[in-house]
Amino acid sequence: MDQATSYARKPSIVIVEDDMSLLGALTFALEADGFRVHGFSAGAPLLSGPIRADCMVVDMRLPDIDGLRLISRLRELGVWSPAILITTNPDQRTRRVAQATGVQIVEKPLVTEELRARIDDLIAANQR
């Protein structure tokens, strides 16, 4: 298989995280695991153009929009990629809204293996 064919088959992950160190670490780890990663430090760029991803990983607290609101707005725009919300100590409201919208929560501090397993599960479920 040539490099172009190999690259085209890699699942695509969108990460929205304003902590640049964490964004860099997640990008590195997921690329090492064979994903194509598109990182953003805010939500607005995703709302201004077409988004195609096999899975989205979105921080709850972004500088311009709350992560659940971002996912909701993307759904309104027709983006139905599975999503994972990353946050610290989510309150009951956040848990209820995430569950109602089909968004999984992975709590910080992140364990890369747990995040990777959730991504794999969501991509597999979405391909059925």
DSSP file (Angstrom, degrees, kcal/mol; ACC not computed):
  #  RESIDUE AA STRUCTURE BP1 BP2  ACC     N-H-->O    O-->H-N    N-H-->O    O-->H-N    TCO  KAPPA ALPHA  PHI   PSI    X-CA   Y-CA   Z-CA
    1    1 A M              0   0    0      0, 0.0     2,-0.0     0, 0.0     0, 0.0   0.000 360.0 360.0 360.0 130.2    0.0    0.0    0.0
    2    2 A D     >  -     0   0    0      1,-0.1     4,-2.3     4,-0.0     5,-0.2  -0.264 360.0-102.5 -78.9 171.2    1.5    3.4   -1.0
    3    3 A Q  H  > S+     0   0    0      1,-0.2     4,-2.5     2,-0.2     5,-0.2   0.873 119.7  52.8 -63.7 -39.1    1.7    6.3    1.4
    4    4 A A  H  > S+     0   0    0      2,-0.2     4,-2.1     1,-0.2    -1,-0.2   0.908 111.0  46.7 -64.0 -41.9   -1.3    8.2   -0.1
    5    5 A T  H  > S+     0   0    0      2,-0.2     4,-1.1     1,-0.2    -2,-0.2   0.914 112.8  50.0 -65.7 -42.3   -3.6    5.1    0.2
    6    6 A S  H  < S+     0   0    0     -4,-2.3     4,-0.5     1,-0.2     3,-0.4   0.913 111.9  47.9 -61.4 -43.8   -2.4    4.5    3.8
    7    7 A Y  H >< S+     0   0    0     -4,-2.5     3,-1.1     1,-0.2    -1,-0.2   0.887 107.0  56.3 -65.9 -39.7   -3.1    8.2    4.7
    8    8 A A  H 3< S+     0   0    0     -4,-2.1    -1,-0.2     1,-0.2    -2,-0.2   0.774 105.7  52.0 -65.5 -25.7   -6.5    8.1    3.1
    9    9 A R  T 3< S+     0   0    0     -4,-1.1    -1,-0.2    -3,-0.4    -2,-0.2   0.547  82.3 108.6 -89.7  -7.5   -7.6    5.2    5.3
   10   10 A K  S <  S-     0   0    0     -3,-1.1    25,-0.1    -4,-0.5    24,-0.1  -0.517  78.0-112.5 -71.4 132.1   -6.6    6.7    8.6
   11   11 A P        -     0   0    0      0, 0.0    25,-2.8     0, 0.0     2,-0.5  -0.369  31.3-127.2 -61.7 144.4   -9.6    7.7   10.8
   12   12 A S  E     -a   36   0A   0     23,-0.2    42,-2.4    25,-0.1    43,-1.2  -0.829  23.9-169.3-101.3 129.6   -9.8   11.5   11.2
   13   13 A I  E     -ab  37  55A   0     23,-3.3    25,-2.7    -2,-0.5     2,-0.5  -0.964   9.5-155.5-119.5 132.4  -10.1   13.0   14.7
   14   14 A V  E     -ab  38  56A   0     41,-2.2    43,-3.2    -2,-0.4     2,-0.5  -0.933  12.5-168.1-103.2 128.0  -10.9   16.7   15.4
   15   15 A I  E     -ab  39  57A   0     23,-2.4    25,-2.5    -2,-0.5     2,-0.6  -0.971   7.9-170.3-116.2 129.7   -9.7   17.9   18.8
   16   16 A V  E     +ab  40  58A   0     41,-2.8    43,-2.8    -2,-0.5     2,-0.3  -0.940  28.8 141.4-119.7 107.2  -10.8   21.2   20.2
   17   17 A E        -     0   0    0     23,-2.5     6,-0.1    -2,-0.6    25,-0.1  -0.967  39.5-158.0-150.5 124.5   -8.7   22.1   23.3
   18   18 A D  S    S+     0   0    0     -2,-0.3     2,-1.0    43,-0.3    23,-0.1   0.642  74.8  90.3 -83.5 -14.5   -7.5   25.6   24.3
   19   19 A D     >  -     0   0    0      1,-0.2     4,-2.9     2,-0.1     5,-0.2  -0.732  66.4-160.6 -81.2 104.9   -4.6   24.2   26.5
   20   20 A M  H  > S+     0   0    0     -2,-1.0     4,-2.3     1,-0.2    -1,-0.2   0.808  86.6  54.6 -62.7 -31.4   -1.9   24.1   23.8
   21   21 A S  H  > S+     0   0    0      2,-0.2     4,-2.3     1,-0.2    -1,-0.2   0.933 112.7  42.7 -66.4 -44.4    0.2   21.7   25.8
   22   22 A L  H  > S+     0   0    0      2,-0.2     4,-2.9     1,-0.2     5,-0.3   0.907 113.0  52.7 -68.1 -41.4   -2.6   19.2   26.1
   23   23 A L  H  X S+     0   0    0     -4,-2.9     4,-2.4     1,-0.2    -2,-0.2   0.921 111.9  46.7 -58.4 -44.2   -3.6   19.7   22.4
   24   24 A G  H  X S+     0   0    0     -4,-2.3     4,-2.5    -5,-0.2    -2,-0.2   0.902 113.1  48.3 -64.8 -41.7   -0.1   19.0   21.4
   25   25 A A  H  X S+     0   0    0     -4,-2.3     4,-2.6     2,-0.2    -2,-0.2   0.921 113.8  46.0 -66.7 -43.6    0.2   15.9   23.6
   26   26 A L  H  X S+     0   0    0     -4,-2.9     4,-2.8     2,-0.2     5,-0.3   0.915 113.0  50.5 -64.7 -42.3   -3.2   14.5   22.4
   27   27 A T  H  X S+     0   0    0     -4,-2.4     4,-2.5    -5,-0.3     5,-0.2   0.942 112.4  46.7 -60.1 -47.8   -2.3   15.2   18.8
   28   28 A F  H  X S+     0   0    0     -4,-2.5     4,-2.2     1,-0.2    -2,-0.2   0.939 114.7  46.2 -59.4 -49.1    1.1   13.5   19.2
   29   29 A A  H  X S+     0   0    0     -4,-2.6     4,-1.1     1,-0.2    -2,-0.2   0.911 115.6  44.7 -64.4 -43.4   -0.4   10.4   20.9
   30   30 A L  H  <>S+     0   0    0     -4,-2.8     5,-2.4     2,-0.2    -1,-0.2   0.874 112.6  50.8 -72.8 -35.8   -3.3   10.0   18.5
   31   31 A E  H ><5S+     0   0    0     -4,-2.5     3,-1.6    -5,-0.3    -1,-0.2   0.899 107.9  53.8 -64.6 -38.4   -1.1   10.5   15.4
   32   32 A A  H 3<5S+     0   0    0     -4,-2.2    -1,-0.2     1,-0.3    -2,-0.2   0.804 105.5  55.0 -64.1 -27.8    1.3    7.9   16.8
   33   33 A D  T 3<5S-     0   0    0     -4,-1.1    -1,-0.3    -5,-0.2    -2,-0.2   0.396 129.9 -95.9 -86.1   2.8   -1.7    5.5   17.1
   34   34 A G  T < 5S+     0   0    0     -3,-1.6     2,-0.2     1,-0.3    -3,-0.2   0.613  79.7 131.3  99.3  12.5   -2.5    6.0   13.4
   35   35 A F      < -     0   0    0     -5,-2.4     2,-0.6   -25,-0.1    -1,-0.3  -0.658  56.9-127.3 -94.7 153.4   -5.1    8.8   13.4
   36   36 A R  E     -a   12   0A   0    -25,-2.8   -23,-3.3    -2,-0.2     2,-0.4  -0.898  35.6-159.3 -90.2 127.1   -5.2   11.9   11.3
   37   37 A V  E     -a   13   0A   0     -2,-0.6     2,-0.5   -25,-0.2   -23,-0.2  -0.925  19.1-170.2-119.0 133.8   -5.7   14.7   13.8
   38   38 A H  E     -a   14   0A   0    -25,-2.7   -23,-2.4    -2,-0.4     2,-0.3  -0.973  18.9-159.9-119.8 113.5   -7.0   18.3   13.2
   39   39 A G  E     -a   15   0A   0     -2,-0.5     2,-0.3   -25,-0.2   -23,-0.2  -0.746  12.7-179.6-103.1 142.9   -6.5   20.5   16.2
   40   40 A F  E     -a   16   0A   0    -25,-2.5   -23,-2.5    -2,-0.3     3,-0.1  -0.989  22.5-155.7-135.4 143.7   -8.3   23.7   17.1
   41   41 A S  S    S+     0   0    0     -2,-0.3     2,-0.3   -25,-0.2   -25,-0.1   0.441  83.3  26.6 -98.0  -0.8   -7.8   25.9   20.2
   42   42 A A  S    S-     0   0    0     20,-0.1     4,-0.2    21,-0.1   -25,-0.1  -0.955  74.1-122.8-151.8 166.3  -11.4   27.4   19.9
   43   43 A G  S >> S+     0   0    0     -2,-0.3     3,-1.4     1,-0.2     4,-1.0   0.779  90.7  81.0 -86.1 -28.0  -14.8   26.4   18.6
   44   44 A A  H >> S+     0   0    0      1,-0.3     4,-0.9     2,-0.2     3,-0.8   0.841  85.7  58.5 -52.5 -42.7  -15.5   29.2   16.1
   45   45 A P  H 34 S+     0   0    0      0, 0.0     3,-0.4     0, 0.0     4,-0.3   0.830 103.8  53.6 -59.6 -29.4  -13.4   27.8   13.3
   46   46 A L  H X4 S+     0   0    0     -3,-1.4     3,-0.6    -4,-0.2    -2,-0.2   0.803 106.3  52.4 -72.8 -28.3  -15.5   24.6   13.3
   47   47 A L  H << S+     0   0    0     -4,-1.0    -1,-0.2    -3,-0.8    -3,-0.1   0.623 104.2  57.9 -81.8 -13.1  -18.7   26.6   13.0
   48   48 A S  T 3< S+     0   0    0     -4,-0.9    -1,-0.2    -3,-0.4    -2,-0.2   0.454 111.7  23.6 -98.9  -0.3  -17.5   28.5    9.9
   49   49 A G  S <  S-     0   0    0     -3,-0.6     2,-0.1    -4,-0.3    -1,-0.0  -0.980  93.4 -69.7-156.9 168.0  -16.7   25.6    7.6
   50   50 A P        -     0   0    0      0, 0.0     2,-0.5     0, 0.0    -2,-0.1  -0.371  43.7-157.0 -65.4 136.7  -17.5   22.1    6.8
   51   51 A I        +     0   0    0     23,-0.1     2,-0.5    -2,-0.1    30,-0.1  -0.965  12.9 179.9-117.6 127.7  -16.2   19.5    9.3
   52   52 A R        +     0   0    0     -2,-0.5     2,-0.3    27,-0.1     3,-0.1  -0.970  21.0 143.4-127.9 116.5  -15.6   15.9    8.4
   53   53 A A        -     0   0    0     -2,-0.5   -40,-0.2     1,-0.1     3,-0.1  -0.996  51.2-139.2-150.5 148.6  -14.3   13.7   11.2
   54   54 A D  S    S+     0   0    0    -42,-2.4     2,-0.3    -2,-0.3   -41,-0.2   0.729  96.2   0.9 -76.7 -23.1  -14.7   10.2   12.3
   55   55 A C  E     -b   13   0A   0    -43,-1.2   -41,-2.2    26,-0.2     2,-0.4  -0.962  65.5-144.6-162.0 146.9  -14.8   11.4   15.9
   56   56 A M  E     -bc  14  83A   0     26,-2.6    28,-2.5    -2,-0.3     2,-0.5  -0.946   3.8-163.1-116.7 139.6  -14.6   14.8   17.8
   57   57 A V  E     -bc  15  84A   0    -43,-3.2   -41,-2.8    -2,-0.4     2,-0.4  -0.979  20.5-177.3-120.1 114.4  -12.9   15.3   21.1
   58   58 A V  E     -bc  16  85A   0     26,-3.1    28,-2.6    -2,-0.5     2,-0.2  -0.947  23.5-132.9-124.9 129.0  -14.1   18.6   22.6
   59   59 A D  E     - c   0  86A   0    -43,-2.8    28,-0.2    -2,-0.4     3,-0.2  -0.512  16.1-137.1 -72.4 144.2  -13.0   20.4   25.8
   60   60 A M  S    S+     0   0    0     26,-2.2     7,-2.9     1,-0.2     2,-0.9   0.898  92.7  52.4 -69.2 -41.4  -15.9   21.7   27.9
   61   61 A R  B    S+E   66   0B   0     25,-0.3   -43,-0.3     5,-0.2    -1,-0.2  -0.798  70.1 162.5-106.9  96.3  -14.4   25.0   28.7
   62   62 A L        -     0   0    0     -2,-0.9   -20,-0.1     3,-0.8   -21,-0.0  -0.727  47.5-115.6-106.7 159.6  -13.2   26.8   25.6
   63   63 A P  S    S+     0   0    0      0, 0.0     3,-0.1     0, 0.0   -21,-0.1   0.775 110.7  26.9 -67.6 -24.5  -12.5   30.5   25.3
   64   64 A D  S    S+     0   0    0      1,-0.3     2,-0.3     0, 0.0   -22,-0.1   0.628 127.7  10.1-115.2 -16.3  -15.3   31.3   22.9
   65   65 A I  S    S-     0   0    0     -5,-0.0    -3,-0.8     4,-0.0    -1,-0.3  -0.975  75.5-101.1-162.5 146.8  -18.0   28.6   23.5
   66   66 A D  B  >  -E   61   0B   0     -2,-0.3     4,-2.4    -5,-0.2    -5,-0.2  -0.503  37.9-122.4 -69.4 140.4  -18.9   25.9   26.0
   67   67 A G  H  > S+     0   0    0     -7,-2.9     4,-2.2     1,-0.2     5,-0.2   0.849 110.4  49.2 -57.9 -40.6  -18.0   22.5   24.6
   68   68 A L  H  > S+     0   0    0     -8,-0.2     4,-2.4     2,-0.2    -1,-0.2   0.890 111.2  50.5 -67.0 -37.9  -21.6   21.0   24.8
   69   69 A R  H  > S+     0   0    0      2,-0.2     4,-2.7     1,-0.2    -2,-0.2   0.899 108.7  52.9 -65.3 -39.4  -23.0   24.1   23.1
   70   70 A L  H  X S+     0   0    0     -4,-2.4     4,-2.5     2,-0.2    -2,-0.2   0.939 110.2  46.8 -59.8 -47.4  -20.4   23.7   20.3
   71   71 A I  H  X S+     0   0    0     -4,-2.2     4,-2.3     1,-0.2    -2,-0.2   0.913 112.2  51.1 -62.4 -41.9  -21.4   20.1   19.7
   72   72 A S  H  X S+     0   0    0     -4,-2.4     4,-2.0     2,-0.2    -1,-0.2   0.918 110.7  48.1 -61.2 -44.2  -25.1   21.2   19.7
   73   73 A R  H  X S+     0   0    0     -4,-2.7     4,-1.3     1,-0.2    -1,-0.2   0.888 110.3  52.0 -64.7 -39.1  -24.4   23.9   17.1
   74   74 A L  H  <>S+     0   0    0     -4,-2.5     5,-2.8     2,-0.2     3,-0.2   0.900 107.5  52.5 -63.9 -39.6  -22.4   21.5   15.0
   75   75 A R  H ><5S+     0   0    0     -4,-2.3     3,-1.7     1,-0.2    -2,-0.2   0.910 106.3  53.8 -60.3 -42.4  -25.4   19.1   15.1
   76   76 A E  H 3<5S+     0   0    0     -4,-2.0    -1,-0.2     1,-0.3    -2,-0.2   0.808 107.1  52.4 -60.6 -29.9  -27.6   21.9   13.9
   77   77 A L  T 3<5S-     0   0    0     -4,-1.3    -1,-0.3    -3,-0.2    -2,-0.2   0.409 127.8-100.0 -87.1   1.6  -25.2   22.4   11.0
   78   78 A G  T < 5S+     0   0    0     -3,-1.7     2,-0.8     1,-0.3    -3,-0.2   0.611  76.4 140.0  92.5  13.0  -25.5   18.7   10.1
   79   79 A V      < +     0   0    0     -5,-2.8    -1,-0.3    -6,-0.1    -2,-0.1  -0.819  17.1 168.1 -91.6 110.7  -22.3   17.4   11.7
   80   80 A W        +     0   0    0     -2,-0.8    -1,-0.1    -3,-0.1     3,-0.1   0.101  20.1 140.8-112.8  20.8  -23.2   14.1   13.3
   81   81 A S        -     0   0    0    -30,-0.1   -26,-0.2     1,-0.1   -27,-0.1  -0.357  64.3 -97.9 -59.5 141.5  -19.7   12.8   14.0
   82   82 A P        -     0   0    0      0, 0.0   -26,-2.6     0, 0.0     2,-0.4  -0.301  47.6-151.3 -58.5 149.3  -19.5   11.0   17.4
   83   83 A A  E     -c   56   0A   0     19,-0.4    21,-1.8   -28,-0.2     2,-0.4  -0.959  19.1-161.8-133.9 146.4  -18.2   13.3   20.1
   84   84 A I  E     -cd  57 104A   0    -28,-2.5   -26,-3.1    -2,-0.4     2,-0.5  -0.993  14.8-148.9-121.7 129.3  -16.3   13.0   23.4
   85   85 A L  E     -cd  58 105A   0     19,-3.6    21,-2.6    -2,-0.4     2,-0.5  -0.867   9.4-157.9 -97.6 128.5  -16.4   15.8   25.9
   86   86 A I  E     +cd  59 106A   0    -28,-2.6   -26,-2.2    -2,-0.5   -25,-0.3  -0.925  30.5 137.4-108.5 131.5  -13.3   16.2   28.0
   87   87 A T  E     - d   0 107A   0     19,-1.3    21,-2.8    -2,-0.5     2,-0.5  -0.974  49.5-107.9-161.2 167.6  -13.7   18.0   31.3
   88   88 A T  S    S-     0   0    0     -2,-0.3    19,-0.0    19,-0.2    -2,-0.0  -0.930  91.5 -15.1-108.1 130.1  -12.7   18.1   35.0
   89   89 A N  S    S-     0   0    0     -2,-0.5    -1,-0.2    19,-0.4     2,-0.1   0.914  78.9-150.4  47.2  63.5  -15.4   17.3   37.6
   90   90 A P        -     0   0    0      0, 0.0    -1,-0.1     0, 0.0     2,-0.0  -0.396  10.4-130.3 -65.3 137.1  -18.5   17.6   35.4
   91   91 A D     >  -     0   0    0     -2,-0.1     4,-2.2     1,-0.1     5,-0.2  -0.264  28.7 -97.1 -79.7 174.0  -21.6   18.6   37.3
   92   92 A Q  H  > S+     0   0    0      1,-0.2     4,-2.7     2,-0.2     5,-0.2   0.868 123.1  54.6 -62.6 -37.9  -24.9   16.8   37.1
   93   93 A R  H  > S+     0   0    0      2,-0.2     4,-2.8     1,-0.2     5,-0.3   0.937 108.8  48.1 -60.6 -46.9  -26.3   19.2   34.5
   94   94 A T  H  > S+     0   0    0      1,-0.2     4,-2.6     2,-0.2     5,-0.2   0.914 112.4  49.4 -60.1 -43.7  -23.3   18.6   32.2
   95   95 A R  H  X S+     0   0    0     -4,-2.2     4,-2.4     2,-0.2    -1,-0.2   0.911 112.4  47.6 -62.5 -42.5  -23.7   14.9   32.6
   96   96 A R  H  X S+     0   0    0     -4,-2.7     4,-2.7     2,-0.2    -2,-0.2   0.937 114.0  45.7 -64.6 -47.1  -27.5   15.0   31.9
   97   97 A V  H  X S+     0   0    0     -4,-2.8     4,-1.7     2,-0.2     6,-0.2   0.914 113.7  49.7 -64.3 -42.6  -27.0   17.2   28.8
   98   98 A A  H  <>S+     0   0    0     -4,-2.6     5,-3.0    -5,-0.3     4,-0.4   0.935 113.2  46.2 -61.5 -46.0  -24.1   15.1   27.5
   99   99 A Q  H ><5S+     0   0    0     -4,-2.4     3,-1.1     1,-0.2    -2,-0.2   0.913 110.9  52.5 -63.7 -42.4  -26.1   11.9   28.0
  100  100 A A  H 3<5S+     0   0    0     -4,-2.7    -1,-0.2     1,-0.3    -2,-0.2   0.800 113.9  43.2 -64.7 -28.8  -29.2   13.4   26.3
  101  101 A T  T 3<5S-     0   0    0     -4,-1.7    -1,-0.3    -3,-0.2    -2,-0.2   0.369 115.9-111.6 -99.3   4.3  -27.2   14.4   23.3
  102  102 A G  T < 5 +     0   0    0     -3,-1.1     2,-0.5    -4,-0.4   -19,-0.4   0.769  68.2 144.3  74.8  25.0  -25.3   11.1   23.0
  103  103 A V      < -     0   0    0     -5,-3.0    -1,-0.3    -6,-0.2     2,-0.2  -0.854  41.6-140.9-100.3 128.5  -22.0   12.7   24.0
  104  104 A Q  E     -d   84   0A   0    -21,-1.8   -19,-3.6    -2,-0.5     2,-0.5  -0.573  11.9-139.2 -84.0 151.6  -19.6   10.7   26.1
  105  105 A I  E     -d   85   0A   0    -21,-0.2     2,-0.5    -2,-0.2   -19,-0.2  -0.942  15.7-174.2-113.2 132.4  -17.5   12.3   28.9
  106  106 A V  E     -d   86   0A   0    -21,-2.6   -19,-1.3    -2,-0.5     2,-0.2  -0.994  25.2-135.6-120.8 122.0  -13.9   11.5   29.6
  107  107 A E  E     -d   87   0A   0     -2,-0.5   -19,-0.2   -21,-0.2     4,-0.2  -0.498  27.3 -89.8 -83.1 144.8  -12.7   13.2   32.7
  108  108 A K  S    S+     0   0    0    -21,-2.8   -19,-0.4    -2,-0.2     2,-0.1  -0.639 102.0  67.5 -82.9 149.4   -9.4   15.0   33.1
  109  109 A P  S    S-     0   0    0      0, 0.0     2,-0.2     0, 0.0    -2,-0.1   0.424  93.2-138.7 -69.8 140.6   -6.7   14.2   33.9
  110  110 A L        -     0   0    0     -2,-0.1     2,-0.6    -4,-0.1    -2,-0.1  -0.436  14.7-154.1 -76.6 141.4   -6.8   12.2   30.7
  111  111 A V    >>  -     0   0    0     -4,-0.2     4,-2.1    -2,-0.2     3,-0.8  -0.974  15.0-146.4-109.5 114.6   -5.5    8.7   30.4
  112  112 A T  H 3> S+     0   0    0     -2,-0.6     4,-2.9     1,-0.3     5,-0.2   0.831  95.7  55.8 -54.1 -37.9   -4.6    8.4   26.7
  113  113 A E  H 3> S+     0   0    0      2,-0.2     4,-2.3     1,-0.2    -1,-0.3   0.893 108.3  47.9 -64.0 -39.5   -5.5    4.7   26.7
  114  114 A E  H <> S+     0   0    0     -3,-0.8     4,-2.2     2,-0.2    -2,-0.2   0.929 113.6  47.0 -66.3 -44.7   -9.0    5.4   28.0
  115  115 A L  H  X S+     0   0    0     -4,-2.1     4,-2.5     1,-0.2    -2,-0.2   0.927 112.5  50.1 -62.1 -44.8   -9.5    8.2   25.4
  116  116 A R  H  X S+     0   0    0     -4,-2.9     4,-2.7    -5,-0.2    -1,-0.2   0.906 109.7  50.9 -60.5 -42.7   -8.2    6.0   22.6
  117  117 A A  H  X S+     0   0    0     -4,-2.3     4,-2.3     2,-0.2    -1,-0.2   0.904 110.8  48.6 -63.2 -41.6  -10.6    3.2   23.6
  118  118 A R  H  X S+     0   0    0     -4,-2.2     4,-2.5     2,-0.2    -2,-0.2   0.915 111.4  49.9 -64.5 -42.9  -13.6    5.5   23.6
  119  119 A I  H  X S+     0   0    0     -4,-2.5     4,-2.6     2,-0.2     5,-0.2   0.946 111.3  48.7 -59.9 -48.9  -12.6    6.9   20.2
  120  120 A D  H  X S+     0   0    0     -4,-2.7     4,-2.4     1,-0.2    -2,-0.2   0.915 112.0  49.5 -57.5 -44.5  -12.2    3.4   18.8
  121  121 A D  H  X S+     0   0    0     -4,-2.3     4,-2.5     1,-0.2    -1,-0.2   0.916 112.5  46.8 -62.5 -44.0  -15.6    2.4   20.2
  122  122 A L  H  X S+     0   0    0     -4,-2.5     4,-2.1     2,-0.2    -2,-0.2   0.901 112.7  48.3 -67.2 -41.0  -17.4    5.4   18.8
  123  123 A I  H  X S+     0   0    0     -4,-2.6     4,-1.1    -5,-0.2    -1,-0.2   0.929 113.3  48.2 -64.5 -44.4  -15.9    5.1   15.4
  124  124 A A  H >< S+     0   0    0     -4,-2.4     3,-0.6    -5,-0.2     4,-0.4   0.919 112.7  48.0 -62.4 -43.8  -16.8    1.4   15.2
  125  125 A A  H >< S+     0   0    0     -4,-2.5     3,-0.9     1,-0.2    -1,-0.2   0.858 109.7  53.2 -65.5 -35.0  -20.3    2.0   16.4
  126  126 A N  H 3< S+     0   0    0     -4,-2.1    -1,-0.2     1,-0.2    -2,-0.2   0.708 103.8  57.1 -73.9 -19.8  -20.7    4.8   13.8
  127  127 A Q  T <<        0   0    0     -4,-1.1    -1,-0.2    -3,-0.6    -2,-0.2   0.516 360.0 360.0 -89.1  -5.5  -19.6    2.5   11.0
  128  128 A R    <         0   0    0     -3,-0.9    -1,-0.2    -4,-0.4    -2,-0.1   0.464 360.0 360.0 -76.9 360.0  -22.4   -0.1   11.7
